[in-house]
């Protein structure tokens, strides 16, 4: 059995592209009506002020008054405590591992 040549590979590639394009063209023709409601969806964001321009509040150092009362709370405090606790556990395990390694190497070096 021989390997396919360059012409056969090009033909197969073009054939695959054509076959992939057919279903998308059929779907585009099947639904010619535009959607009924084309207005953009407006979402409320509790973290952005409604009385100030977004260009004033979106920066590395936002101006005073750009915050929101929705920030913070018990959930943010719980996440902060969990992160600090996790870092403490990781740090403790590193210190314990280093001390065990040093104890083993100093014990075997003394022999």
Secondary structure, DSSP 8 states (H G I E B T S, - for coil): -----HHHHHHHHHHHHHHHHHHHHHHHHH--S--S--S------TTS-SSS-HHHHSSSS--TT---TTS-SHHHHHHHHHHHHHHHHHHHHHHHHHHHHHHHHHHHHT-
